[in-house]
Amino acid sequence: MLEKKVRANVIISGKVQGVFFRAETLKAASKNNVSGWVRNKKDGTVEAVFEGKEKDVLSILEWCKTGSPHSMVKNTDVRWDDYQGEFSSFEITR
């Protein structure tokens, strides 16, 4: 049976900029076989889109609750969307 593929858009708030959050998210995405992107937003939050097998996306969303070693995550706001399969890798965008 094929595993369900999903897409999640997440906004992470707290002390998440200037603490290597995006670089660590890139590593975590690679480790979890998740594609998509991550970027800083002007309001001080970080936004990411993750696509992949449901268990892998759930794993990286759990990682986002703690984040990089120097971050202090206050909240993760997740919106689930239909899987689109538009990404072949994970990248940091601006």
PyMOL Python script that loads the backbone (N, CA, C, O; Angstrom):
from pymol import cmd

cmd.read_pdbstr("""\
ATOM      1  N   MET A   1       0.841  -1.185   0.000  1.00  0.00           N
ATOM      2  CA  MET A   1       0.000   0.000   0.000  1.00  0.00           C
ATOM      3  C   MET A   1       0.884   1.246   0.000  1.00  0.00           C
ATOM      4  O   MET A   1       1.841   1.328   0.770  1.00  0.00           O
ATOM      5  N   LEU A   2       0.572   2.199  -0.845  1.00  0.00           N
ATOM      6  CA  LEU A   2       1.344   3.434  -0.916  1.00  0.00           C
ATOM      7  C   LEU A   2       1.033   4.326   0.276  1.00  0.00           C
ATOM      8  O   LEU A   2      -0.110   4.430   0.721  1.00  0.00           O
ATOM      9  N   GLU A   3       2.085   4.967   0.782  1.00  0.00           N
ATOM     10  CA  GLU A   3       1.882   5.906   1.875  1.00  0.00           C
ATOM     11  C   GLU A   3       1.265   7.185   1.353  1.00  0.00           C
ATOM     12  O   GLU A   3       1.587   7.650   0.259  1.00  0.00           O
ATOM     13  N   LYS A   4       0.377   7.745   2.148  1.00  0.00           N
ATOM     14  CA  LYS A   4      -0.275   8.997   1.794  1.00  0.00           C
ATOM     15  C   LYS A   4       0.751  10.123   1.749  1.00  0.00           C
ATOM     16  O   LYS A   4       1.585  10.246   2.646  1.00  0.00           O
ATOM     17  N   LYS A   5       0.686  10.949   0.700  1.00  0.00           N
ATOM     18  CA  LYS A   5       1.561  12.116   0.602  1.00  0.00           C
ATOM     19  C   LYS A   5       0.752  13.356   0.953  1.00  0.00           C
ATOM     20  O   LYS A   5      -0.421  13.471   0.600  1.00  0.00           O
ATOM     21  N   VAL A   6       1.400  14.282   1.654  1.00  0.00           N
ATOM     22  CA  VAL A   6       0.711  15.464   2.158  1.00  0.00           C
ATOM     23  C   VAL A   6       1.539  16.717   1.926  1.00  0.00           C
ATOM     24  O   VAL A   6       2.718  16.654   1.577  1.00  0.00           O
ATOM     25  N   ARG A   7       0.894  17.849   2.128  1.00  0.00           N
ATOM     26  CA  ARG A   7       1.547  19.159   2.028  1.00  0.00           C
ATOM     27  C   ARG A   7       1.124  19.978   3.243  1.00  0.00           C
ATOM     28  O   ARG A   7      -0.060  20.057   3.571  1.00  0.00           O
ATOM     29  N   ALA A   8       2.100  20.580   3.902  1.00  0.00           N
ATOM     30  CA  ALA A   8       1.819  21.429   5.055  1.00  0.00           C
ATOM     31  C   ALA A   8       2.510  22.772   4.876  1.00  0.00           C
ATOM     32  O   ALA A   8       3.677  22.842   4.488  1.00  0.00           O
ATOM     33  N   ASN A   9       1.772  23.832   5.163  1.00  0.00           N
ATOM     34  CA  ASN A   9       2.329  25.182   5.194  1.00  0.00           C
ATOM     35  C   ASN A   9       2.363  25.578   6.663  1.00  0.00           C
ATOM     36  O   ASN A   9       1.344  25.492   7.348  1.00  0.00           O
ATOM     37  N   VAL A  10       3.516  26.011   7.154  1.00  0.00           N
ATOM     38  CA  VAL A  10       3.647  26.314   8.579  1.00  0.00           C
ATOM     39  C   VAL A  10       4.287  27.682   8.774  1.00  0.00           C
ATOM     40  O   VAL A  10       5.217  28.061   8.062  1.00  0.00           O
ATOM     41  N   ILE A  11       3.766  28.409   9.754  1.00  0.00           N
ATOM     42  CA  ILE A  11       4.354  29.674  10.195  1.00  0.00           C
ATOM     43  C   ILE A  11       4.887  29.422  11.599  1.00  0.00           C
ATOM     44  O   ILE A  11       4.148  29.001  12.489  1.00  0.00           O
ATOM     45  N   ILE A  12       6.181  29.685  11.791  1.00  0.00           N
ATOM     46  CA  ILE A  12       6.829  29.458  13.082  1.00  0.00           C
ATOM     47  C   ILE A  12       7.150  30.820  13.683  1.00  0.00           C
ATOM     48  O   ILE A  12       7.784  31.659  13.042  1.00  0.00           O
ATOM     49  N   SER A  13       6.709  31.030  14.917  1.00  0.00           N
ATOM     50  CA  SER A  13       6.963  32.313  15.572  1.00  0.00           C
ATOM     51  C   SER A  13       7.789  32.110  16.831  1.00  0.00           C
ATOM     52  O   SER A  13       7.877  31.004  17.365  1.00  0.00           O
ATOM     53  N   GLY A  14       8.390  33.195  17.292  1.00  0.00           N
ATOM     54  CA  GLY A  14       9.280  33.177  18.449  1.00  0.00           C
ATOM     55  C   GLY A  14      10.618  33.757  18.036  1.00  0.00           C
ATOM     56  O   GLY A  14      10.695  34.574  17.118  1.00  0.00           O
ATOM     57  N   LYS A  15      11.666  33.333  18.713  1.00  0.00           N
ATOM     58  CA  LYS A  15      13.024  33.754  18.327  1.00  0.00           C
ATOM     59  C   LYS A  15      13.503  32.759  17.272  1.00  0.00           C
ATOM     60  O   LYS A  15      14.155  31.762  17.581  1.00  0.00           O
ATOM     61  N   VAL A  16      13.158  33.061  16.015  1.00  0.00           N
ATOM     62  CA  VAL A  16      13.424  32.115  14.929  1.00  0.00           C
ATOM     63  C   VAL A  16      14.213  32.728  13.772  1.00  0.00           C
ATOM     64  O   VAL A  16      14.490  32.043  12.787  1.00  0.00           O
ATOM     65  N   GLN A  17      14.572  33.989  13.875  1.00  0.00           N
ATOM     66  CA  GLN A  17      15.420  34.614  12.862  1.00  0.00           C
ATOM     67  C   GLN A  17      16.751  34.984  13.502  1.00  0.00           C
ATOM     68  O   GLN A  17      16.799  35.391  14.663  1.00  0.00           O
ATOM     69  N   GLY A  18      17.832  34.840  12.736  1.00  0.00           N
ATOM     70  CA  GLY A  18      19.167  35.134  13.247  1.00  0.00           C
ATOM     71  C   GLY A  18      19.730  34.036  14.128  1.00  0.00           C
ATOM     72  O   GLY A  18      20.709  34.249  14.842  1.00  0.00           O
ATOM     73  N   VAL A  19      19.113  32.857  14.080  1.00  0.00           N
ATOM     74  CA  VAL A  19      19.547  31.729  14.926  1.00  0.00           C
ATOM     75  C   VAL A  19      19.746  30.449  14.091  1.00  0.00           C
ATOM     76  O   VAL A  19      19.674  29.338  14.618  1.00  0.00           O
ATOM     77  N   PHE A  20      19.994  30.621  12.799  1.00  0.00           N
ATOM     78  CA  PHE A  20      20.234  29.508  11.867  1.00  0.00           C
ATOM     79  C   PHE A  20      19.034  28.574  11.717  1.00  0.00           C
ATOM     80  O   PHE A  20      19.192  27.402  11.373  1.00  0.00           O
ATOM     81  N   PHE A  21      17.831  29.100  11.977  1.00  0.00           N
ATOM     82  CA  PHE A  21      16.633  28.272  11.883  1.00  0.00           C
ATOM     83  C   PHE A  21      16.441  27.717  10.471  1.00  0.00           C
ATOM     84  O   PHE A  21      16.139  26.534  10.310  1.00  0.00           O
ATOM     85  N   ARG A  22      16.612  28.557   9.452  1.00  0.00           N
ATOM     86  CA  ARG A  22      16.406  28.089   8.070  1.00  0.00           C
ATOM     87  C   ARG A  22      17.437  27.034   7.681  1.00  0.00           C
ATOM     88  O   ARG A  22      17.093  26.033   7.053  1.00  0.00           O
ATOM     89  N   ALA A  23      18.690  27.250   8.050  1.00  0.00           N
ATOM     90  CA  ALA A  23      19.742  26.274   7.715  1.00  0.00           C
ATOM     91  C   ALA A  23      19.480  24.935   8.405  1.00  0.00           C
ATOM     92  O   ALA A  23      19.658  23.876   7.803  1.00  0.00           O
ATOM     93  N   GLU A  24      19.058  24.988   9.662  1.00  0.00           N
ATOM     94  CA  GLU A  24      18.755  23.750  10.389  1.00  0.00           C
ATOM     95  C   GLU A  24      17.497  23.080   9.838  1.00  0.00           C
ATOM     96  O   GLU A  24      17.391  21.854   9.844  1.00  0.00           O
ATOM     97  N   THR A  25      16.544  23.884   9.360  1.00  0.00           N
ATOM     98  CA  THR A  25      15.346  23.318   8.729  1.00  0.00           C
ATOM     99  C   THR A  25      15.722  22.579   7.449  1.00  0.00           C
ATOM    100  O   THR A  25      15.179  21.513   7.160  1.00  0.00           O
ATOM    101  N   LEU A  26      16.649  23.144   6.688  1.00  0.00           N
ATOM    102  CA  LEU A  26      17.148  22.486   5.475  1.00  0.00           C
ATOM    103  C   LEU A  26      17.745  21.121   5.817  1.00  0.00           C
ATOM    104  O   LEU A  26      17.475  20.137   5.129  1.00  0.00           O
ATOM    105  N   LYS A  27      18.552  21.058   6.870  1.00  0.00           N
ATOM    106  CA  LYS A  27      19.144  19.776   7.301  1.00  0.00           C
ATOM    107  C   LYS A  27      18.061  18.794   7.737  1.00  0.00           C
ATOM    108  O   LYS A  27      18.096  17.617   7.376  1.00  0.00           O
ATOM    109  N   ALA A  28      17.096  19.289   8.520  1.00  0.00           N
ATOM    110  CA  ALA A  28      16.023  18.421   9.016  1.00  0.00           C
ATOM    111  C   ALA A  28      15.159  17.908   7.865  1.00  0.00           C
ATOM    112  O   ALA A  28      14.721  16.758   7.880  1.00  0.00           O
ATOM    113  N   ALA A  29      14.915  18.757   6.872  1.00  0.00           N
ATOM    114  CA  ALA A  29      14.121  18.339   5.711  1.00  0.00           C
ATOM    115  C   ALA A  29      14.838  17.242   4.938  1.00  0.00           C
ATOM    116  O   ALA A  29      14.219  16.270   4.506  1.00  0.00           O
ATOM    117  N   SER A  30      16.141  17.400   4.767  1.00  0.00           N
ATOM    118  CA  SER A  30      16.934  16.384   4.073  1.00  0.00           C
ATOM    119  C   SER A  30      16.904  15.064   4.835  1.00  0.00           C
ATOM    120  O   SER A  30      16.732  13.998   4.244  1.00  0.00           O
ATOM    121  N   LYS A  31      17.072  15.145   6.139  1.00  0.00           N
ATOM    122  CA  LYS A  31      17.064  13.953   6.995  1.00  0.00           C
ATOM    123  C   LYS A  31      15.713  13.231   6.930  1.00  0.00           C
ATOM    124  O   LYS A  31      15.649  12.004   7.002  1.00  0.00           O
ATOM    125  N   ASN A  32      14.636  14.011   6.792  1.00  0.00           N
ATOM    126  CA  ASN A  32      13.287  13.441   6.796  1.00  0.00           C
ATOM    127  C   ASN A  32      12.709  13.209   5.399  1.00  0.00           C
ATOM    128  O   ASN A  32      11.530  12.880   5.266  1.00  0.00           O
ATOM    129  N   ASN A  33      13.537  13.381   4.346  1.00  0.00           N
ATOM    130  CA  ASN A  33      13.081  13.153   2.967  1.00  0.00           C
ATOM    131  C   ASN A  33      11.861  13.995   2.598  1.00  0.00           C
ATOM    132  O   ASN A  33      10.918  13.511   1.973  1.00  0.00           O
ATOM    133  N   VAL A  34      11.903  15.271   2.999  1.00  0.00           N
ATOM    134  CA  VAL A  34      10.809  16.197   2.746  1.00  0.00           C
ATOM    135  C   VAL A  34      11.280  17.244   1.738  1.00  0.00           C
ATOM    136  O   VAL A  34      12.418  17.706   1.813  1.00  0.00           O
ATOM    137  N   SER A  35      10.422  17.614   0.808  1.00  0.00           N
ATOM    138  CA  SER A  35      10.748  18.670  -0.152  1.00  0.00           C
ATOM    139  C   SER A  35       9.942  19.924   0.170  1.00  0.00           C
ATOM    140  O   SER A  35       8.991  19.882   0.951  1.00  0.00           O
ATOM    141  N   GLY A  36      10.340  21.051  -0.451  1.00  0.00           N
ATOM    142  CA  GLY A  36       9.636  22.314  -0.236  1.00  0.00           C
ATOM    143  C   GLY A  36      10.599  23.464  -0.069  1.00  0.00           C
ATOM    144  O   GLY A  36      11.647  23.503  -0.712  1.00  0.00           O
ATOM    145  N   TRP A  37      10.243  24.415   0.805  1.00  0.00           N
ATOM    146  CA  TRP A  37      11.095  25.577   1.021  1.00  0.00           C
ATOM    147  C   TRP A  37      10.865  26.177   2.408  1.00  0.00           C
ATOM    148  O   TRP A  37       9.886  25.863   3.085  1.00  0.00           O
ATOM    149  N   VAL A  38      11.795  27.048   2.812  1.00  0.00           N
ATOM    150  CA  VAL A  38      11.685  27.791   4.070  1.00  0.00           C
ATOM    151  C   VAL A  38      12.204  29.199   3.824  1.00  0.00           C
ATOM    152  O   VAL A  38      13.158  29.391   3.070  1.00  0.00           O
ATOM    153  N   ARG A  39      11.570  30.193   4.466  1.00  0.00           N
ATOM    154  CA  ARG A  39      12.016  31.579   4.307  1.00  0.00           C
ATOM    155  C   ARG A  39      11.668  32.409   5.540  1.00  0.00           C
ATOM    156  O   ARG A  39      10.735  32.099   6.281  1.00  0.00           O
ATOM    157  N   ASN A  40      12.449  33.476   5.737  1.00  0.00           N
ATOM    158  CA  ASN A  40      12.133  34.471   6.755  1.00  0.00           C
ATOM    159  C   ASN A  40      11.039  35.380   6.218  1.00  0.00           C
ATOM    160  O   ASN A  40      10.984  35.664   5.022  1.00  0.00           O
ATOM    161  N   LYS A  41      10.165  35.833   7.118  1.00  0.00           N
ATOM    162  CA  LYS A  41       9.152  36.810   6.745  1.00  0.00           C
ATOM    163  C   LYS A  41       9.475  38.137   7.424  1.00  0.00           C
ATOM    164  O   LYS A  41      10.160  38.169   8.446  1.00  0.00           O
ATOM    165  N   LYS A  42       8.984  39.218   6.855  1.00  0.00           N
ATOM    166  CA  LYS A  42       9.273  40.553   7.388  1.00  0.00           C
ATOM    167  C   LYS A  42       8.762  40.751   8.810  1.00  0.00           C
ATOM    168  O   LYS A  42       9.299  41.583   9.542  1.00  0.00           O
ATOM    169  N   ASP A  43       7.740  40.008   9.214  1.00  0.00           N
ATOM    170  CA  ASP A  43       7.177  40.172  10.558  1.00  0.00           C
ATOM    171  C   ASP A  43       7.952  39.416  11.638  1.00  0.00           C
ATOM    172  O   ASP A  43       7.521  39.373  12.791  1.00  0.00           O
ATOM    173  N   GLY A  44       9.090  38.822  11.277  1.00  0.00           N
ATOM    174  CA  GLY A  44       9.928  38.126  12.253  1.00  0.00           C
ATOM    175  C   GLY A  44       9.649  36.644  12.384  1.00  0.00           C
ATOM    176  O   GLY A  44      10.324  35.954  13.149  1.00  0.00           O
ATOM    177  N   THR A  45       8.667  36.142  11.652  1.00  0.00           N
ATOM    178  CA  THR A  45       8.367  34.713  11.676  1.00  0.00           C
ATOM    179  C   THR A  45       9.128  34.011  10.558  1.00  0.00           C
ATOM    180  O   THR A  45       9.769  34.650   9.724  1.00  0.00           O
ATOM    181  N   VAL A  46       9.044  32.693  10.558  1.00  0.00           N
ATOM    182  CA  VAL A  46       9.595  31.867   9.485  1.00  0.00           C
ATOM    183  C   VAL A  46       8.429  31.091   8.889  1.00  0.00           C
ATOM    184  O   VAL A  46       7.583  30.568   9.613  1.00  0.00           O
ATOM    185  N   GLU A  47       8.395  31.023   7.564  1.00  0.00           N
ATOM    186  CA  GLU A  47       7.363  30.269   6.857  1.00  0.00           C
ATOM    187  C   GLU A  47       8.020  29.121   6.111  1.00  0.00           C
ATOM    188  O   GLU A  47       9.110  29.272   5.559  1.00  0.00           O
ATOM    189  N   ALA A  48       7.356  27.977   6.095  1.00  0.00           N
ATOM    190  CA  ALA A  48       7.873  26.823   5.362  1.00  0.00           C
ATOM    191  C   ALA A  48       6.722  26.060   4.725  1.00  0.00           C
ATOM    192  O   ALA A  48       5.596  26.057   5.222  1.00  0.00           O
ATOM    193  N   VAL A  49       7.039  25.415   3.613  1.00  0.00           N
ATOM    194  CA  VAL A  49       6.123  24.476   2.971  1.00  0.00           C
ATOM    195  C   VAL A  49       6.850  23.143   2.897  1.00  0.00           C
ATOM    196  O   VAL A  49       7.968  23.058   2.389  1.00  0.00           O
ATOM    197  N   PHE A  50       6.204  22.107   3.408  1.00  0.00           N
ATOM    198  CA  PHE A  50       6.775  20.764   3.409  1.00  0.00           C
ATOM    199  C   PHE A  50       5.872  19.836   2.612  1.00  0.00           C
ATOM    200  O   PHE A  50       4.655  19.848   2.794  1.00  0.00           O
ATOM    201  N   GLU A  51       6.457  19.032   1.729  1.00  0.00           N
ATOM    202  CA  GLU A  51       5.722  17.999   1.013  1.00  0.00           C
ATOM    203  C   GLU A  51       6.461  16.677   1.147  1.00  0.00           C
ATOM    204  O   GLU A  51       7.691  16.635   1.155  1.00  0.00           O
ATOM    205  N   GLY A  52       5.700  15.607   1.252  1.00  0.00           N
ATOM    206  CA  GLY A  52       6.294  14.283   1.317  1.00  0.00           C
ATOM    207  C   GLY A  52       5.326  13.284   1.913  1.00  0.00           C
ATOM    208  O   GLY A  52       4.129  13.545   2.030  1.00  0.00           O
ATOM    209  N   LYS A  53       5.866  12.135   2.287  1.00  0.00           N
ATOM    210  CA  LYS A  53       5.051  11.118   2.946  1.00  0.00           C
ATOM    211  C   LYS A  53       4.552  11.688   4.270  1.00  0.00           C
ATOM    212  O   LYS A  53       5.263  12.424   4.953  1.00  0.00           O
ATOM    213  N   GLU A  54       3.328  11.335   4.614  1.00  0.00           N
ATOM    214  CA  GLU A  54       2.695  11.897   5.809  1.00  0.00           C
ATOM    215  C   GLU A  54       3.562  11.748   7.058  1.00  0.00           C
ATOM    216  O   GLU A  54       3.696  12.697   7.831  1.00  0.00           O
ATOM    217  N   LYS A  55       4.150  10.570   7.262  1.00  0.00           N
ATOM    218  CA  LYS A  55       4.961  10.353   8.464  1.00  0.00           C
ATOM    219  C   LYS A  55       6.192  11.262   8.477  1.00  0.00           C
ATOM    220  O   LYS A  55       6.615  11.719   9.539  1.00  0.00           O
ATOM    221  N   ASP A  56       6.768  11.525   7.301  1.00  0.00           N
ATOM    222  CA  ASP A  56       7.948  12.386   7.211  1.00  0.00           C
ATOM    223  C   ASP A  56       7.592  13.845   7.474  1.00  0.00           C
ATOM    224  O   ASP A  56       8.324  14.551   8.168  1.00  0.00           O
ATOM    225  N   VAL A  57       6.470  14.296   6.922  1.00  0.00           N
ATOM    226  CA  VAL A  57       6.030  15.673   7.160  1.00  0.00           C
ATOM    227  C   VAL A  57       5.668  15.855   8.633  1.00  0.00           C
ATOM    228  O   VAL A  57       6.000  16.883   9.225  1.00  0.00           O
ATOM    229  N   LEU A  58       5.001  14.886   9.226  1.00  0.00           N
ATOM    230  CA  LEU A  58       4.683  14.969  10.657  1.00  0.00           C
ATOM    231  C   LEU A  58       5.952  15.036  11.494  1.00  0.00           C
ATOM    232  O   LEU A  58       5.996  15.742  12.502  1.00  0.00           O
ATOM    233  N   SER A  59       6.976  14.311  11.084  1.00  0.00           N
ATOM    234  CA  SER A  59       8.248  14.314  11.805  1.00  0.00           C
ATOM    235  C   SER A  59       8.911  15.690  11.763  1.00  0.00           C
ATOM    236  O   SER A  59       9.382  16.172  12.792  1.00  0.00           O
ATOM    237  N   ILE A  60       8.956  16.329  10.594  1.00  0.00           N
ATOM    238  CA  ILE A  60       9.595  17.648  10.523  1.00  0.00           C
ATOM    239  C   ILE A  60       8.737  18.713  11.208  1.00  0.00           C
ATOM    240  O   ILE A  60       9.276  19.676  11.754  1.00  0.00           O
ATOM    241  N   LEU A  61       7.422  18.558  11.187  1.00  0.00           N
ATOM    242  CA  LEU A  61       6.572  19.498  11.925  1.00  0.00           C
ATOM    243  C   LEU A  61       6.835  19.395  13.423  1.00  0.00           C
ATOM    244  O   LEU A  61       6.821  20.403  14.130  1.00  0.00           O
ATOM    245  N   GLU A  62       7.072  18.196  13.898  1.00  0.00           N
ATOM    246  CA  GLU A  62       7.427  18.009  15.311  1.00  0.00           C
ATOM    247  C   GLU A  62       8.767  18.682  15.596  1.00  0.00           C
ATOM    248  O   GLU A  62       8.926  19.330  16.630  1.00  0.00           O
ATOM    249  N   TRP A  63       9.731  18.533  14.687  1.00  0.00           N
ATOM    250  CA  TRP A  63      11.031  19.193  14.842  1.00  0.00           C
ATOM    251  C   TRP A  63      10.855  20.708  14.927  1.00  0.00           C
ATOM    252  O   TRP A  63      11.538  21.364  15.714  1.00  0.00           O
ATOM    253  N   CYS A  64       9.950  21.269  14.131  1.00  0.00           N
ATOM    254  CA  CYS A  64       9.721  22.722  14.103  1.00  0.00           C
ATOM    255  C   CYS A  64       9.274  23.272  15.457  1.00  0.00           C
ATOM    256  O   CYS A  64       9.478  24.453  15.738  1.00  0.00           O
ATOM    257  N   LYS A  65       8.678  22.446  16.282  1.00  0.00           N
ATOM    258  CA  LYS A  65       8.225  22.909  17.601  1.00  0.00           C
ATOM    259  C   LYS A  65       9.390  23.280  18.502  1.00  0.00           C
ATOM    260  O   LYS A  65       9.224  24.062  19.437  1.00  0.00           O
ATOM    261  N   THR A  66      10.568  22.728  18.232  1.00  0.00           N
ATOM    262  CA  THR A  66      11.785  23.049  18.989  1.00  0.00           C
ATOM    263  C   THR A  66      12.747  23.851  18.133  1.00  0.00           C
ATOM    264  O   THR A  66      13.288  24.859  18.586  1.00  0.00           O
ATOM    265  N   GLY A  67      12.964  23.418  16.905  1.00  0.00           N
ATOM    266  CA  GLY A  67      13.793  24.148  15.956  1.00  0.00           C
ATOM    267  C   GLY A  67      15.277  24.019  16.197  1.00  0.00           C
ATOM    268  O   GLY A  67      15.751  23.040  16.775  1.00  0.00           O
ATOM    269  N   SER A  68      16.008  25.033  15.741  1.00  0.00           N
ATOM    270  CA  SER A  68      17.471  25.030  15.838  1.00  0.00           C
ATOM    271  C   SER A  68      17.915  25.223  17.288  1.00  0.00           C
ATOM    272  O   SER A  68      17.134  25.686  18.118  1.00  0.00           O
ATOM    273  N   PRO A  69      19.168  24.870  17.595  1.00  0.00           N
ATOM    274  CA  PRO A  69      19.640  24.927  18.986  1.00  0.00           C
ATOM    275  C   PRO A  69      19.481  26.287  19.673  1.00  0.00           C
ATOM    276  O   PRO A  69      19.256  26.333  20.882  1.00  0.00           O
ATOM    277  N   HIS A  70      19.593  27.393  18.931  1.00  0.00           N
ATOM    278  CA  HIS A  70      19.516  28.712  19.560  1.00  0.00           C
ATOM    279  C   HIS A  70      18.154  29.381  19.411  1.00  0.00           C
ATOM    280  O   HIS A  70      17.968  30.513  19.856  1.00  0.00           O
ATOM    281  N   SER A  71      17.211  28.698  18.794  1.00  0.00           N
ATOM    282  CA  SER A  71      15.880  29.287  18.619  1.00  0.00           C
ATOM    283  C   SER A  71      15.025  29.055  19.864  1.00  0.00           C
ATOM    284  O   SER A  71      15.298  28.177  20.683  1.00  0.00           O
ATOM    285  N   MET A  72      13.990  29.867  19.971  1.00  0.00           N
ATOM    286  CA  MET A  72      12.990  29.704  21.026  1.00  0.00           C
ATOM    287  C   MET A  72      11.624  29.797  20.352  1.00  0.00           C
ATOM    288  O   MET A  72      11.074  30.887  20.197  1.00  0.00           O
ATOM    289  N   VAL A  73      11.088  28.661  19.958  1.00  0.00           N
ATOM    290  CA  VAL A  73       9.818  28.614  19.235  1.00  0.00           C
ATOM    291  C   VAL A  73       8.672  28.836  20.209  1.00  0.00           C
ATOM    292  O   VAL A  73       8.574  28.168  21.239  1.00  0.00           O
ATOM    293  N   LYS A  74       7.805  29.787  19.866  1.00  0.00           N
ATOM    294  CA  LYS A  74       6.612  30.051  20.677  1.00  0.00           C
ATOM    295  C   LYS A  74       5.392  29.338  20.115  1.00  0.00           C
ATOM    296  O   LYS A  74       4.556  28.832  20.864  1.00  0.00           O
ATOM    297  N   ASN A  75       5.296  29.301  18.769  1.00  0.00           N
ATOM    298  CA  ASN A  75       4.098  28.732  18.166  1.00  0.00           C
ATOM    299  C   ASN A  75       4.398  28.208  16.759  1.00  0.00           C
ATOM    300  O   ASN A  75       5.224  28.766  16.036  1.00  0.00           O
ATOM    301  N   THR A  76       3.722  27.142  16.393  1.00  0.00           N
ATOM    302  CA  THR A  76       3.737  26.656  15.014  1.00  0.00           C
ATOM    303  C   THR A  76       2.285  26.592  14.543  1.00  0.00           C
ATOM    304  O   THR A  76       1.463  25.880  15.121  1.00  0.00           O
ATOM    305  N   ASP A  77       1.987  27.333  13.503  1.00  0.00           N
ATOM    306  CA  ASP A  77       0.638  27.391  12.942  1.00  0.00           C
ATOM    307  C   ASP A  77       0.648  26.628  11.619  1.00  0.00           C
ATOM    308  O   ASP A  77       1.230  27.091  10.638  1.00  0.00           O
ATOM    309  N   VAL A  78       0.012  25.472  11.593  1.00  0.00           N
ATOM    310  CA  VAL A  78       0.062  24.576  10.431  1.00  0.00           C
ATOM    311  C   VAL A  78      -1.254  24.621   9.659  1.00  0.00           C
ATOM    312  O   VAL A  78      -2.337  24.545  10.239  1.00  0.00           O
ATOM    313  N   ARG A  79      -1.135  24.747   8.344  1.00  0.00           N
ATOM    314  CA  ARG A  79      -2.288  24.643   7.451  1.00  0.00           C
ATOM    315  C   ARG A  79      -2.018  23.485   6.497  1.00  0.00           C
ATOM    316  O   ARG A  79      -0.992  23.463   5.817  1.00  0.00           O
ATOM    317  N   TRP A  80      -2.925  22.534   6.447  1.00  0.00           N
ATOM    318  CA  TRP A  80      -2.777  21.374   5.568  1.00  0.00           C
ATOM    319  C   TRP A  80      -3.397  21.672   4.215  1.00  0.00           C
ATOM    320  O   TRP A  80      -4.499  22.214   4.132  1.00  0.00           O
ATOM    321  N   ASP A  81      -2.684  21.315   3.159  1.00  0.00           N
ATOM    322  CA  ASP A  81      -3.164  21.493   1.792  1.00  0.00           C
ATOM    323  C   ASP A  81      -3.038  20.161   1.056  1.00  0.00           C
ATOM    324  O   ASP A  81      -2.413  19.224   1.552  1.00  0.00           O
ATOM    325  N   ASP A  82      -3.636  20.087  -0.124  1.00  0.00           N
ATOM    326  CA  ASP A  82      -3.502  18.893  -0.956  1.00  0.00           C
ATOM    327  C   ASP A  82      -2.075  18.787  -1.476  1.00  0.00           C
ATOM    328  O   ASP A  82      -1.471  19.787  -1.863  1.00  0.00           O
ATOM    329  N   TYR A  83      -1.548  17.583  -1.484  1.00  0.00           N
ATOM    330  CA  TYR A  83      -0.213  17.329  -2.026  1.00  0.00           C
ATOM    331  C   TYR A  83      -0.191  17.724  -3.496  1.00  0.00           C
ATOM    332  O   TYR A  83      -1.092  17.370  -4.257  1.00  0.00           O
ATOM    333  N   GLN A  84       0.852  18.466  -3.893  1.00  0.00           N
ATOM    334  CA  GLN A  84       0.956  18.910  -5.281  1.00  0.00           C
ATOM    335  C   GLN A  84       2.157  18.315  -6.010  1.00  0.00           C
ATOM    336  O   GLN A  84       2.167  18.282  -7.241  1.00  0.00           O
ATOM    337  N   GLY A  85       3.157  17.849  -5.287  1.00  0.00           N
ATOM    338  CA  GLY A  85       4.326  17.251  -5.912  1.00  0.00           C
ATOM    339  C   GLY A  85       5.140  18.216  -6.750  1.00  0.00           C
ATOM    340  O   GLY A  85       5.781  17.810  -7.720  1.00  0.00           O
ATOM    341  N   GLU A  86       5.123  19.491  -6.386  1.00  0.00           N
ATOM    342  CA  GLU A  86       5.800  20.497  -7.215  1.00  0.00           C
ATOM    343  C   GLU A  86       7.279  20.677  -6.902  1.00  0.00           C
ATOM    344  O   GLU A  86       7.971  21.378  -7.640  1.00  0.00           O
ATOM    345  N   PHE A  87       7.784  20.073  -5.840  1.00  0.00           N
ATOM    346  CA  PHE A  87       9.176  20.270  -5.440  1.00  0.00           C
ATOM    347  C   PHE A  87       9.993  18.997  -5.638  1.00  0.00           C
ATOM    348  O   PHE A  87       9.515  17.893  -5.377  1.00  0.00           O
ATOM    349  N   SER A  88      11.231  19.166  -6.102  1.00  0.00           N
ATOM    350  CA  SER A  88      12.128  18.019  -6.239  1.00  0.00           C
ATOM    351  C   SER A  88      13.192  18.019  -5.148  1.00  0.00           C
ATOM    352  O   SER A  88      13.948  17.059  -5.006  1.00  0.00           O
ATOM    353  N   SER A  89      13.244  19.112  -4.375  1.00  0.00           N
ATOM    354  CA  SER A  89      14.233  19.229  -3.301  1.00  0.00           C
ATOM    355  C   SER A  89      13.700  20.202  -2.254  1.00  0.00           C
ATOM    356  O   SER A  89      12.566  20.672  -2.348  1.00  0.00           O
ATOM    357  N   PHE A  90      14.523  20.494  -1.265  1.00  0.00           N
ATOM    358  CA  PHE A  90      14.165  21.483  -0.248  1.00  0.00           C
ATOM    359  C   PHE A  90      15.176  22.610  -0.327  1.00  0.00           C
ATOM    360  O   PHE A  90      16.376  22.364  -0.452  1.00  0.00           O
ATOM    361  N   GLU A  91      14.698  23.849  -0.254  1.00  0.00           N
ATOM    362  CA  GLU A  91      15.622  24.975  -0.371  1.00  0.00           C
ATOM    363  C   GLU A  91      15.230  26.139   0.529  1.00  0.00           C
ATOM    364  O   GLU A  91      14.085  26.263   0.962  1.00  0.00           O
ATOM    365  N   ILE A  92      16.211  26.980   0.793  1.00  0.00           N
ATOM    366  CA  ILE A  92      15.999  28.229   1.511  1.00  0.00           C
ATOM    367  C   ILE A  92      15.705  29.288   0.456  1.00  0.00           C
ATOM    368  O   ILE A  92      16.485  29.472  -0.479  1.00  0.00           O
ATOM    369  N   THR A  93      14.582  29.980   0.604  1.00  0.00           N
ATOM    370  CA  THR A  93      14.232  31.043  -0.341  1.00  0.00           C
ATOM    371  C   THR A  93      14.214  32.376   0.385  1.00  0.00           C
ATOM    372  O   THR A  93      14.310  32.432   1.611  1.00  0.00           O
ATOM    373  N   ARG A  94      14.091  33.437  -0.377  1.00  0.00           N
ATOM    374  CA  ARG A  94      14.047  34.787   0.212  1.00  0.00           C
ATOM    375  C   ARG A  94      12.735  35.457  -0.105  1.00  0.00           C
ATOM    376  O   ARG A  94      12.510  36.597   0.303  1.00  0.00           O
TER     377      ARG A  94
END
""", "prot")
cmd.dss("prot")
cmd.show_as("cartoon", "prot")
cmd.util.cbc("prot")
cmd.orient("prot")
